[in-house]
Amino acid sequence: MTKLFEDGYGFIETPDGREFYFHRENLIYPEFDRLDIGTEVQFLEDAAGEGLQAKRVSAGKHHLPE
């Protein structure tokens, strides 16, 4: 995570410098209020009309339900 906003959205920067927008509705784990700047996450890339977006964002080691 590189930017988090109280309104429930933020931005993720990849190692190659691309920046992805995400909304709390696209967060799988943990809850938005438990995220911190610098948290490493995994996500699916989506190129939307407004730019790059992150979908199915998750942080930490956990088991995703099947």
PDB file of N, H, CA, C and O in Angstrom:
ATOM      1  N   MET A   1       0.834  -1.173   0.000  1.00  0.00           N
ATOM      2  CA  MET A   1       0.000   0.000   0.000  1.00  0.00           C
ATOM      3  C   MET A   1       0.884   1.243   0.000  1.00  0.00           C
ATOM      4  O   MET A   1       1.840   1.337   0.769  1.00  0.00           O
ATOM      5  N   THR A   2       0.556   2.179  -0.859  1.00  0.00           N
ATOM      6  H   THR A   2      -0.221   2.102  -1.483  1.00  0.00           H
ATOM      7  CA  THR A   2       1.319   3.421  -0.847  1.00  0.00           C
ATOM      8  C   THR A   2       0.480   4.602  -0.392  1.00  0.00           C
ATOM      9  O   THR A   2       1.014   5.589   0.115  1.00  0.00           O
ATOM     10  N   LYS A   3      -0.841   4.506  -0.573  1.00  0.00           N
ATOM     11  H   LYS A   3      -1.274   3.705  -0.986  1.00  0.00           H
ATOM     12  CA  LYS A   3      -1.737   5.586  -0.144  1.00  0.00           C
ATOM     13  C   LYS A   3      -3.038   4.973   0.332  1.00  0.00           C
ATOM     14  O   LYS A   3      -3.584   4.079  -0.315  1.00  0.00           O
ATOM     15  N   LEU A   4      -3.541   5.454   1.474  1.00  0.00           N
ATOM     16  H   LEU A   4      -3.098   6.180   2.000  1.00  0.00           H
ATOM     17  CA  LEU A   4      -4.841   5.028   2.000  1.00  0.00           C
ATOM     18  C   LEU A   4      -5.627   6.267   2.386  1.00  0.00           C
ATOM     19  O   LEU A   4      -5.077   7.198   2.973  1.00  0.00           O
ATOM     20  N   PHE A   5      -6.905   6.282   2.060  1.00  0.00           N
ATOM     21  H   PHE A   5      -7.352   5.525   1.582  1.00  0.00           H
ATOM     22  CA  PHE A   5      -7.762   7.423   2.354  1.00  0.00           C
ATOM     23  C   PHE A   5      -8.953   6.979   3.188  1.00  0.00           C
ATOM     24  O   PHE A   5      -9.517   5.910   2.954  1.00  0.00           O
ATOM     25  N   GLU A   6      -9.332   7.791   4.154  1.00  0.00           N
ATOM     26  H   GLU A   6      -8.874   8.659   4.345  1.00  0.00           H
ATOM     27  CA  GLU A   6     -10.410   7.451   5.077  1.00  0.00           C
ATOM     28  C   GLU A   6     -11.732   7.175   4.368  1.00  0.00           C
ATOM     29  O   GLU A   6     -12.604   6.511   4.928  1.00  0.00           O
ATOM     30  N   ASP A   7     -11.888   7.667   3.163  1.00  0.00           N
ATOM     31  H   ASP A   7     -11.179   8.206   2.708  1.00  0.00           H
ATOM     32  CA  ASP A   7     -13.125   7.458   2.401  1.00  0.00           C
ATOM     33  C   ASP A   7     -13.281   6.022   1.910  1.00  0.00           C
ATOM     34  O   ASP A   7     -14.301   5.682   1.309  1.00  0.00           O
ATOM     35  N   GLY A   8     -12.261   5.159   2.163  1.00  0.00           N
ATOM     36  H   GLY A   8     -11.433   5.435   2.651  1.00  0.00           H
ATOM     37  CA  GLY A   8     -12.382   3.753   1.808  1.00  0.00           C
ATOM     38  C   GLY A   8     -11.733   3.357   0.494  1.00  0.00           C
ATOM     39  O   GLY A   8     -12.173   2.404  -0.148  1.00  0.00           O
ATOM     40  N   TYR A   9     -10.696   4.071   0.085  1.00  0.00           N
ATOM     41  H   TYR A   9     -10.339   4.845   0.607  1.00  0.00           H
ATOM     42  CA  TYR A   9      -9.970   3.679  -1.115  1.00  0.00           C
ATOM     43  C   TYR A   9      -8.484   3.954  -0.921  1.00  0.00           C
ATOM     44  O   TYR A   9      -8.081   4.617   0.034  1.00  0.00           O
ATOM     45  N   GLY A  10      -7.688   3.441  -1.829  1.00  0.00           N
ATOM     46  H   GLY A  10      -8.015   2.902  -2.605  1.00  0.00           H
ATOM     47  CA  GLY A  10      -6.260   3.657  -1.740  1.00  0.00           C
ATOM     48  C   GLY A  10      -5.575   3.308  -3.040  1.00  0.00           C
ATOM     49  O   GLY A  10      -6.222   3.055  -4.056  1.00  0.00           O
ATOM     50  N   PHE A  11      -4.250   3.299  -2.993  1.00  0.00           N
ATOM     51  H   PHE A  11      -3.725   3.505  -2.168  1.00  0.00           H
ATOM     52  CA  PHE A  11      -3.438   2.996  -4.161  1.00  0.00           C
ATOM     53  C   PHE A  11      -2.330   2.026  -3.778  1.00  0.00           C
ATOM     54  O   PHE A  11      -1.768   2.092  -2.685  1.00  0.00           O
ATOM     55  N   ILE A  12      -2.036   1.131  -4.700  1.00  0.00           N
ATOM     56  H   ILE A  12      -2.493   1.078  -5.588  1.00  0.00           H
ATOM     57  CA  ILE A  12      -0.977   0.145  -4.550  1.00  0.00           C
ATOM     58  C   ILE A  12       0.048   0.428  -5.634  1.00  0.00           C
ATOM     59  O   ILE A  12      -0.307   0.583  -6.802  1.00  0.00           O
ATOM     60  N   GLU A  13       1.328   0.497  -5.249  1.00  0.00           N
ATOM     61  H   GLU A  13       1.616   0.371  -4.299  1.00  0.00           H
ATOM     62  CA  GLU A  13       2.388   0.673  -6.238  1.00  0.00           C
ATOM     63  C   GLU A  13       3.160  -0.631  -6.377  1.00  0.00           C
ATOM     64  O   GLU A  13       3.577  -1.228  -5.385  1.00  0.00           O
ATOM     65  N   THR A  14       3.343  -1.060  -7.607  1.00  0.00           N
ATOM     66  H   THR A  14       3.004  -0.574  -8.413  1.00  0.00           H
ATOM     67  CA  THR A  14       4.086  -2.290  -7.886  1.00  0.00           C
ATOM     68  C   THR A  14       5.585  -1.991  -7.935  1.00  0.00           C
ATOM     69  O   THR A  14       5.977  -0.832  -8.072  1.00  0.00           O
ATOM     70  N   PRO A  15       6.426  -3.021  -7.825  1.00  0.00           N
ATOM     71  CA  PRO A  15       7.880  -2.806  -7.892  1.00  0.00           C
ATOM     72  C   PRO A  15       8.338  -2.110  -9.178  1.00  0.00           C
ATOM     73  O   PRO A  15       9.370  -1.440  -9.185  1.00  0.00           O
ATOM     74  N   ASP A  16       7.570  -2.268 -10.269  1.00  0.00           N
ATOM     75  H   ASP A  16       6.732  -2.812 -10.263  1.00  0.00           H
ATOM     76  CA  ASP A  16       7.965  -1.624 -11.528  1.00  0.00           C
ATOM     77  C   ASP A  16       7.377  -0.213 -11.677  1.00  0.00           C
ATOM     78  O   ASP A  16       7.471   0.386 -12.749  1.00  0.00           O
ATOM     79  N   GLY A  17       6.771   0.317 -10.603  1.00  0.00           N
ATOM     80  H   GLY A  17       6.695  -0.170  -9.733  1.00  0.00           H
ATOM     81  CA  GLY A  17       6.321   1.703 -10.592  1.00  0.00           C
ATOM     82  C   GLY A  17       4.889   1.961 -11.034  1.00  0.00           C
ATOM     83  O   GLY A  17       4.443   3.108 -11.029  1.00  0.00           O
ATOM     84  N   ARG A  18       4.156   0.911 -11.420  1.00  0.00           N
ATOM     85  H   ARG A  18       4.518  -0.021 -11.425  1.00  0.00           H
ATOM     86  CA  ARG A  18       2.758   1.130 -11.804  1.00  0.00           C
ATOM     87  C   ARG A  18       1.917   1.325 -10.544  1.00  0.00           C
ATOM     88  O   ARG A  18       2.198   0.726  -9.506  1.00  0.00           O
ATOM     89  N   GLU A  19       0.886   2.161 -10.638  1.00  0.00           N
ATOM     90  H   GLU A  19       0.657   2.647 -11.482  1.00  0.00           H
ATOM     91  CA  GLU A  19       0.027   2.441  -9.491  1.00  0.00           C
ATOM     92  C   GLU A  19      -1.402   1.988  -9.792  1.00  0.00           C
ATOM     93  O   GLU A  19      -1.963   2.318 -10.837  1.00  0.00           O
ATOM     94  N   PHE A  20      -1.976   1.233  -8.869  1.00  0.00           N
ATOM     95  H   PHE A  20      -1.520   0.964  -8.020  1.00  0.00           H
ATOM     96  CA  PHE A  20      -3.313   0.677  -9.016  1.00  0.00           C
ATOM     97  C   PHE A  20      -4.241   1.255  -7.963  1.00  0.00           C
ATOM     98  O   PHE A  20      -3.914   1.274  -6.777  1.00  0.00           O
ATOM     99  N   TYR A  21      -5.399   1.725  -8.403  1.00  0.00           N
ATOM    100  H   TYR A  21      -5.665   1.709  -9.367  1.00  0.00           H
ATOM    101  CA  TYR A  21      -6.456   2.180  -7.497  1.00  0.00           C
ATOM    102  C   TYR A  21      -7.205   0.966  -6.966  1.00  0.00           C
ATOM    103  O   TYR A  21      -7.378  -0.014  -7.690  1.00  0.00           O
ATOM    104  N   PHE A  22      -7.652   1.014  -5.714  1.00  0.00           N
ATOM    105  H   PHE A  22      -7.511   1.811  -5.126  1.00  0.00           H
ATOM    106  CA  PHE A  22      -8.564  -0.007  -5.213  1.00  0.00           C
ATOM    107  C   PHE A  22      -9.558   0.628  -4.249  1.00  0.00           C
ATOM    108  O   PHE A  22      -9.265   1.636  -3.606  1.00  0.00           O
ATOM    109  N   HIS A  23     -10.726   0.026  -4.162  1.00  0.00           N
ATOM    110  H   HIS A  23     -10.964  -0.792  -4.685  1.00  0.00           H
ATOM    111  CA  HIS A  23     -11.777   0.462  -3.254  1.00  0.00           C
ATOM    112  C   HIS A  23     -11.979  -0.622  -2.216  1.00  0.00           C
ATOM    113  O   HIS A  23     -11.713  -1.794  -2.483  1.00  0.00           O
ATOM    114  N   ARG A  24     -12.447  -0.248  -1.036  1.00  0.00           N
ATOM    115  H   ARG A  24     -12.663   0.703  -0.819  1.00  0.00           H
ATOM    116  CA  ARG A  24     -12.639  -1.230   0.048  1.00  0.00           C
ATOM    117  C   ARG A  24     -13.512  -2.401  -0.384  1.00  0.00           C
ATOM    118  O   ARG A  24     -13.392  -3.489   0.180  1.00  0.00           O
ATOM    119  N   GLU A  25     -14.389  -2.209  -1.370  1.00  0.00           N
ATOM    120  H   GLU A  25     -14.486  -1.326  -1.828  1.00  0.00           H
ATOM    121  CA  GLU A  25     -15.232  -3.302  -1.858  1.00  0.00           C
ATOM    122  C   GLU A  25     -14.419  -4.370  -2.593  1.00  0.00           C
ATOM    123  O   GLU A  25     -14.893  -5.494  -2.759  1.00  0.00           O
ATOM    124  N   ASN A  26     -13.204  -4.036  -3.037  1.00  0.00           N
ATOM    125  H   ASN A  26     -12.819  -3.122  -2.902  1.00  0.00           H
ATOM    126  CA  ASN A  26     -12.337  -4.987  -3.732  1.00  0.00           C
ATOM    127  C   ASN A  26     -11.352  -5.673  -2.789  1.00  0.00           C
ATOM    128  O   ASN A  26     -10.493  -6.438  -3.227  1.00  0.00           O
ATOM    129  N   LEU A  27     -11.482  -5.397  -1.505  1.00  0.00           N
ATOM    130  H   LEU A  27     -12.180  -4.775  -1.149  1.00  0.00           H
ATOM    131  CA  LEU A  27     -10.578  -5.957  -0.510  1.00  0.00           C
ATOM    132  C   LEU A  27     -11.157  -7.245   0.061  1.00  0.00           C
ATOM    133  O   LEU A  27     -12.288  -7.268   0.548  1.00  0.00           O
ATOM    134  N   ILE A  28     -10.363  -8.325  -0.004  1.00  0.00           N
ATOM    135  H   ILE A  28      -9.445  -8.306  -0.400  1.00  0.00           H
ATOM    136  CA  ILE A  28     -10.792  -9.613   0.521  1.00  0.00           C
ATOM    137  C   ILE A  28     -10.381  -9.749   1.985  1.00  0.00           C
ATOM    138  O   ILE A  28     -11.187 -10.125   2.836  1.00  0.00           O
ATOM    139  N   TYR A  29      -9.100  -9.435   2.267  1.00  0.00           N
ATOM    140  H   TYR A  29      -8.445  -9.130   1.576  1.00  0.00           H
ATOM    141  CA  TYR A  29      -8.573  -9.594   3.615  1.00  0.00           C
ATOM    142  C   TYR A  29      -7.404  -8.661   3.786  1.00  0.00           C
ATOM    143  O   TYR A  29      -6.592  -8.565   2.866  1.00  0.00           O
ATOM    144  N   PRO A  30      -7.258  -7.975   4.879  1.00  0.00           N
ATOM    145  CA  PRO A  30      -8.156  -7.841   6.026  1.00  0.00           C
ATOM    146  C   PRO A  30      -9.183  -6.758   5.754  1.00  0.00           C
ATOM    147  O   PRO A  30      -9.352  -6.339   4.609  1.00  0.00           O
ATOM    148  N   GLU A  31      -9.866  -6.303   6.781  1.00  0.00           N
ATOM    149  H   GLU A  31      -9.729  -6.643   7.712  1.00  0.00           H
ATOM    150  CA  GLU A  31     -10.793  -5.184   6.620  1.00  0.00           C
ATOM    151  C   GLU A  31      -9.970  -3.929   6.303  1.00  0.00           C
ATOM    152  O   GLU A  31      -8.808  -3.821   6.695  1.00  0.00           O
ATOM    153  N   PHE A  32     -10.582  -2.998   5.600  1.00  0.00           N
ATOM    154  H   PHE A  32     -11.526  -3.086   5.282  1.00  0.00           H
ATOM    155  CA  PHE A  32      -9.891  -1.791   5.158  1.00  0.00           C
ATOM    156  C   PHE A  32      -9.236  -1.061   6.336  1.00  0.00           C
ATOM    157  O   PHE A  32      -8.102  -0.596   6.221  1.00  0.00           O
ATOM    158  N   ASP A  33      -9.930  -0.962   7.444  1.00  0.00           N
ATOM    159  H   ASP A  33     -10.851  -1.341   7.538  1.00  0.00           H
ATOM    160  CA  ASP A  33      -9.428  -0.221   8.603  1.00  0.00           C
ATOM    161  C   ASP A  33      -8.195  -0.869   9.234  1.00  0.00           C
ATOM    162  O   ASP A  33      -7.555  -0.254  10.087  1.00  0.00           O
ATOM    163  N   ARG A  34      -7.853  -2.076   8.843  1.00  0.00           N
ATOM    164  H   ARG A  34      -8.372  -2.576   8.150  1.00  0.00           H
ATOM    165  CA  ARG A  34      -6.696  -2.772   9.403  1.00  0.00           C
ATOM    166  C   ARG A  34      -5.467  -2.687   8.486  1.00  0.00           C
ATOM    167  O   ARG A  34      -4.417  -3.244   8.808  1.00  0.00           O
ATOM    168  N   LEU A  35      -5.591  -2.002   7.358  1.00  0.00           N
ATOM    169  H   LEU A  35      -6.444  -1.549   7.096  1.00  0.00           H
ATOM    170  CA  LEU A  35      -4.458  -1.837   6.437  1.00  0.00           C
ATOM    171  C   LEU A  35      -3.546  -0.716   6.908  1.00  0.00           C
ATOM    172  O   LEU A  35      -3.980   0.222   7.577  1.00  0.00           O
ATOM    173  N   ASP A  36      -2.280  -0.832   6.548  1.00  0.00           N
ATOM    174  H   ASP A  36      -1.928  -1.594   6.005  1.00  0.00           H
ATOM    175  CA  ASP A  36      -1.298   0.203   6.840  1.00  0.00           C
ATOM    176  C   ASP A  36      -0.484   0.481   5.580  1.00  0.00           C
ATOM    177  O   ASP A  36      -0.339  -0.388   4.719  1.00  0.00           O
ATOM    178  N   ILE A  37       0.046   1.699   5.481  1.00  0.00           N
ATOM    179  H   ILE A  37      -0.071   2.405   6.180  1.00  0.00           H
ATOM    180  CA  ILE A  37       0.967   2.028   4.405  1.00  0.00           C
ATOM    181  C   ILE A  37       2.147   1.052   4.500  1.00  0.00           C
ATOM    182  O   ILE A  37       2.662   0.812   5.592  1.00  0.00           O
ATOM    183  N   GLY A  38       2.565   0.502   3.392  1.00  0.00           N
ATOM    184  H   GLY A  38       2.146   0.697   2.505  1.00  0.00           H
ATOM    185  CA  GLY A  38       3.679  -0.425   3.366  1.00  0.00           C
ATOM    186  C   GLY A  38       3.275  -1.889   3.430  1.00  0.00           C
ATOM    187  O   GLY A  38       4.113  -2.769   3.239  1.00  0.00           O
ATOM    188  N   THR A  39       1.987  -2.165   3.700  1.00  0.00           N
ATOM    189  H   THR A  39       1.306  -1.450   3.855  1.00  0.00           H
ATOM    190  CA  THR A  39       1.517  -3.547   3.729  1.00  0.00           C
ATOM    191  C   THR A  39       1.656  -4.158   2.344  1.00  0.00           C
ATOM    192  O   THR A  39       1.210  -3.571   1.358  1.00  0.00           O
ATOM    193  N   GLU A  40       2.275  -5.339   2.264  1.00  0.00           N
ATOM    194  H   GLU A  40       2.636  -5.816   3.065  1.00  0.00           H
ATOM    195  CA  GLU A  40       2.384  -6.036   0.986  1.00  0.00           C
ATOM    196  C   GLU A  40       1.078  -6.766   0.711  1.00  0.00           C
ATOM    197  O   GLU A  40       0.512  -7.405   1.598  1.00  0.00           O
ATOM    198  N   VAL A  41       0.610  -6.663  -0.518  1.00  0.00           N
ATOM    199  H   VAL A  41       1.069  -6.144  -1.238  1.00  0.00           H
ATOM    200  CA  VAL A  41      -0.662  -7.280  -0.893  1.00  0.00           C
ATOM    201  C   VAL A  41      -0.525  -8.036  -2.205  1.00  0.00           C
ATOM    202  O   VAL A  41       0.426  -7.851  -2.965  1.00  0.00           O
ATOM    203  N   GLN A  42      -1.500  -8.888  -2.439  1.00  0.00           N
ATOM    204  H   GLN A  42      -2.272  -9.039  -1.821  1.00  0.00           H
ATOM    205  CA  GLN A  42      -1.644  -9.576  -3.714  1.00  0.00           C
ATOM    206  C   GLN A  42      -2.966  -9.100  -4.312  1.00  0.00           C
ATOM    207  O   GLN A  42      -3.906  -8.788  -3.580  1.00  0.00           O
ATOM    208  N   PHE A  43      -3.039  -9.044  -5.632  1.00  0.00           N
ATOM    209  H   PHE A  43      -2.276  -9.296  -6.227  1.00  0.00           H
ATOM    210  CA  PHE A  43      -4.268  -8.576  -6.275  1.00  0.00           C
ATOM    211  C   PHE A  43      -4.277  -8.988  -7.734  1.00  0.00           C
ATOM    212  O   PHE A  43      -3.259  -9.385  -8.301  1.00  0.00           O
ATOM    213  N   LEU A  44      -5.451  -8.881  -8.322  1.00  0.00           N
ATOM    214  H   LEU A  44      -6.278  -8.558  -7.862  1.00  0.00           H
ATOM    215  CA  LEU A  44      -5.610  -9.101  -9.760  1.00  0.00           C
ATOM    216  C   LEU A  44      -5.631  -7.741 -10.442  1.00  0.00           C
ATOM    217  O   LEU A  44      -6.289  -6.812  -9.972  1.00  0.00           O
ATOM    218  N   GLU A  45      -4.917  -7.629 -11.536  1.00  0.00           N
ATOM    219  H   GLU A  45      -4.383  -8.384 -11.917  1.00  0.00           H
ATOM    220  CA  GLU A  45      -4.874  -6.377 -12.287  1.00  0.00           C
ATOM    221  C   GLU A  45      -6.088  -6.247 -13.186  1.00  0.00           C
ATOM    222  O   GLU A  45      -6.539  -7.222 -13.787  1.00  0.00           O
ATOM    223  N   ASP A  46      -6.618  -5.023 -13.273  1.00  0.00           N
ATOM    224  H   ASP A  46      -6.252  -4.231 -12.784  1.00  0.00           H
ATOM    225  CA  ASP A  46      -7.749  -4.744 -14.146  1.00  0.00           C
ATOM    226  C   ASP A  46      -7.536  -3.367 -14.763  1.00  0.00           C
ATOM    227  O   ASP A  46      -7.329  -2.386 -14.049  1.00  0.00           O
ATOM    228  N   ALA A  47      -7.587  -3.298 -16.082  1.00  0.00           N
ATOM    229  H   ALA A  47      -7.755  -4.095 -16.662  1.00  0.00           H
ATOM    230  CA  ALA A  47      -7.459  -2.021 -16.778  1.00  0.00           C
ATOM    231  C   ALA A  47      -8.863  -1.487 -17.033  1.00  0.00           C
ATOM    232  O   ALA A  47      -9.552  -1.945 -17.944  1.00  0.00           O
ATOM    233  N   ALA A  48      -9.281  -0.522 -16.231  1.00  0.00           N
ATOM    234  H   ALA A  48      -8.721  -0.150 -15.491  1.00  0.00           H
ATOM    235  CA  ALA A  48     -10.614   0.068 -16.354  1.00  0.00           C
ATOM    236  C   ALA A  48     -10.520   1.361 -17.160  1.00  0.00           C
ATOM    237  O   ALA A  48      -9.427   1.829 -17.480  1.00  0.00           O
ATOM    238  N   GLY A  49     -11.674   1.926 -17.480  1.00  0.00           N
ATOM    239  H   GLY A  49     -12.561   1.546 -17.219  1.00  0.00           H
ATOM    240  CA  GLY A  49     -11.720   3.155 -18.257  1.00  0.00           C
ATOM    241  C   GLY A  49     -10.994   4.310 -17.591  1.00  0.00           C
ATOM    242  O   GLY A  49     -10.468   5.189 -18.273  1.00  0.00           O
ATOM    243  N   GLU A  50     -10.960   4.316 -16.249  1.00  0.00           N
ATOM    244  H   GLU A  50     -11.388   3.602 -15.695  1.00  0.00           H
ATOM    245  CA  GLU A  50     -10.306   5.400 -15.517  1.00  0.00           C
ATOM    246  C   GLU A  50      -8.829   5.132 -15.260  1.00  0.00           C
ATOM    247  O   GLU A  50      -8.130   6.005 -14.746  1.00  0.00           O
ATOM    248  N   GLY A  51      -8.336   3.938 -15.608  1.00  0.00           N
ATOM    249  H   GLY A  51      -8.904   3.229 -16.026  1.00  0.00           H
ATOM    250  CA  GLY A  51      -6.935   3.602 -15.366  1.00  0.00           C
ATOM    251  C   GLY A  51      -6.798   2.225 -14.746  1.00  0.00           C
ATOM    252  O   GLY A  51      -7.734   1.426 -14.780  1.00  0.00           O
ATOM    253  N   LEU A  52      -5.642   1.949 -14.183  1.00  0.00           N
ATOM    254  H   LEU A  52      -4.882   2.598 -14.155  1.00  0.00           H
ATOM    255  CA  LEU A  52      -5.365   0.641 -13.592  1.00  0.00           C
ATOM    256  C   LEU A  52      -6.091   0.482 -12.257  1.00  0.00           C
ATOM    257  O   LEU A  52      -6.054   1.376 -11.411  1.00  0.00           O
ATOM    258  N   GLN A  53      -6.751  -0.662 -12.076  1.00  0.00           N
ATOM    259  H   GLN A  53      -6.781  -1.388 -12.763  1.00  0.00           H
ATOM    260  CA  GLN A  53      -7.445  -0.954 -10.828  1.00  0.00           C
ATOM    261  C   GLN A  53      -7.026  -2.315 -10.304  1.00  0.00           C
ATOM    262  O   GLN A  53      -6.718  -3.227 -11.071  1.00  0.00           O
ATOM    263  N   ALA A  54      -7.020  -2.437  -8.973  1.00  0.00           N
ATOM    264  H   ALA A  54      -7.271  -1.696  -8.350  1.00  0.00           H
ATOM    265  CA  ALA A  54      -6.704  -3.701  -8.310  1.00  0.00           C
ATOM    266  C   ALA A  54      -8.010  -4.340  -7.850  1.00  0.00           C
ATOM    267  O   ALA A  54      -8.840  -3.692  -7.211  1.00  0.00           O
ATOM    268  N   LYS A  55      -8.182  -5.609  -8.180  1.00  0.00           N
ATOM    269  H   LYS A  55      -7.508  -6.135  -8.699  1.00  0.00           H
ATOM    270  CA  LYS A  55      -9.365  -6.377  -7.775  1.00  0.00           C
ATOM    271  C   LYS A  55      -8.915  -7.515  -6.873  1.00  0.00           C
ATOM    272  O   LYS A  55      -7.779  -7.978  -6.978  1.00  0.00           O
ATOM    273  N   ARG A  56      -9.788  -7.966  -5.994  1.00  0.00           N
ATOM    274  H   ARG A  56     -10.711  -7.590  -5.909  1.00  0.00           H
ATOM    275  CA  ARG A  56      -9.520  -9.100  -5.087  1.00  0.00           C
ATOM    276  C   ARG A  56      -8.210  -8.904  -4.328  1.00  0.00           C
ATOM    277  O   ARG A  56      -7.339  -9.774  -4.332  1.00  0.00           O
ATOM    278  N   VAL A  57      -8.086  -7.749  -3.677  1.00  0.00           N
ATOM    279  H   VAL A  57      -8.794  -7.043  -3.674  1.00  0.00           H
ATOM    280  CA  VAL A  57      -6.887  -7.389  -2.925  1.00  0.00           C
ATOM    281  C   VAL A  57      -6.853  -8.160  -1.609  1.00  0.00           C
ATOM    282  O   VAL A  57      -7.846  -8.205  -0.883  1.00  0.00           O
ATOM    283  N   SER A  58      -5.709  -8.765  -1.306  1.00  0.00           N
ATOM    284  H   SER A  58      -4.902  -8.728  -1.896  1.00  0.00           H
ATOM    285  CA  SER A  58      -5.557  -9.470  -0.036  1.00  0.00           C
ATOM    286  C   SER A  58      -4.143  -9.284   0.498  1.00  0.00           C
ATOM    287  O   SER A  58      -3.189  -9.140  -0.267  1.00  0.00           O
ATOM    288  N   ALA A  59      -4.022  -9.290   1.825  1.00  0.00           N
ATOM    289  H   ALA A  59      -4.797  -9.407   2.446  1.00  0.00           H
ATOM    290  CA  ALA A  59      -2.735  -9.115   2.484  1.00  0.00           C
ATOM    291  C   ALA A  59      -2.492 -10.252   3.461  1.00  0.00           C
ATOM    292  O   ALA A  59      -3.437 -10.857   3.969  1.00  0.00           O
ATOM    293  N   GLY A  60      -1.238 -10.537   3.719  1.00  0.00           N
ATOM    294  H   GLY A  60      -0.471 -10.046   3.306  1.00  0.00           H
ATOM    295  CA  GLY A  60      -0.901 -11.542   4.714  1.00  0.00           C
ATOM    296  C   GLY A  60      -1.023 -12.957   4.194  1.00  0.00           C
ATOM    297  O   GLY A  60      -1.481 -13.201   3.077  1.00  0.00           O
ATOM    298  N   LYS A  61      -0.598 -13.881   5.040  1.00  0.00           N
ATOM    299  H   LYS A  61      -0.226 -13.682   5.947  1.00  0.00           H
ATOM    300  CA  LYS A  61      -0.692 -15.298   4.705  1.00  0.00           C
ATOM    301  C   LYS A  61      -1.998 -15.840   5.257  1.00  0.00           C
ATOM    302  O   LYS A  61      -2.214 -15.841   6.469  1.00  0.00           O
ATOM    303  N   HIS A  62      -2.848 -16.291   4.388  1.00  0.00           N
ATOM    304  H   HIS A  62      -2.672 -16.291   3.404  1.00  0.00           H
ATOM    305  CA  HIS A  62      -4.149 -16.804   4.810  1.00  0.00           C
ATOM    306  C   HIS A  62      -4.676 -17.752   3.744  1.00  0.00           C
ATOM    307  O   HIS A  62      -4.146 -17.823   2.635  1.00  0.00           O
ATOM    308  N   HIS A  63      -5.693 -18.452   4.088  1.00  0.00           N
ATOM    309  H   HIS A  63      -6.124 -18.394   4.989  1.00  0.00           H
ATOM    310  CA  HIS A  63      -6.326 -19.381   3.158  1.00  0.00           C
ATOM    311  C   HIS A  63      -7.590 -18.738   2.611  1.00  0.00           C
ATOM    312  O   HIS A  63      -8.492 -18.391   3.374  1.00  0.00           O
ATOM    313  N   LEU A  64      -7.659 -18.578   1.302  1.00  0.00           N
ATOM    314  H   LEU A  64      -6.926 -18.860   0.683  1.00  0.00           H
ATOM    315  CA  LEU A  64      -8.857 -18.022   0.683  1.00  0.00           C
ATOM    316  C   LEU A  64      -9.893 -19.116   0.519  1.00  0.00           C
ATOM    317  O   LEU A  64      -9.558 -20.232   0.121  1.00  0.00           O
ATOM    318  N   PRO A  65     -11.155 -18.811   0.821  1.00  0.00           N
ATOM    319  CA  PRO A  65     -12.195 -19.833   0.636  1.00  0.00           C
ATOM    320  C   PRO A  65     -12.315 -20.222  -0.825  1.00  0.00           C
ATOM    321  O   PRO A  65     -12.126 -19.391  -1.714  1.00  0.00           O
ATOM    322  N   GLU A  66     -12.626 -21.481  -1.071  1.00  0.00           N
ATOM    323  H   GLU A  66     -12.779 -22.155  -0.348  1.00  0.00           H
ATOM    324  CA  GLU A  66     -12.772 -21.960  -2.451  1.00  0.00           C
ATOM    325  C   GLU A  66     -14.164 -21.728  -2.959  1.00  0.00           C
ATOM    326  O   GLU A  66     -14.470 -22.069  -4.101  1.00  0.00           O
TER     327      GLU A  66
END
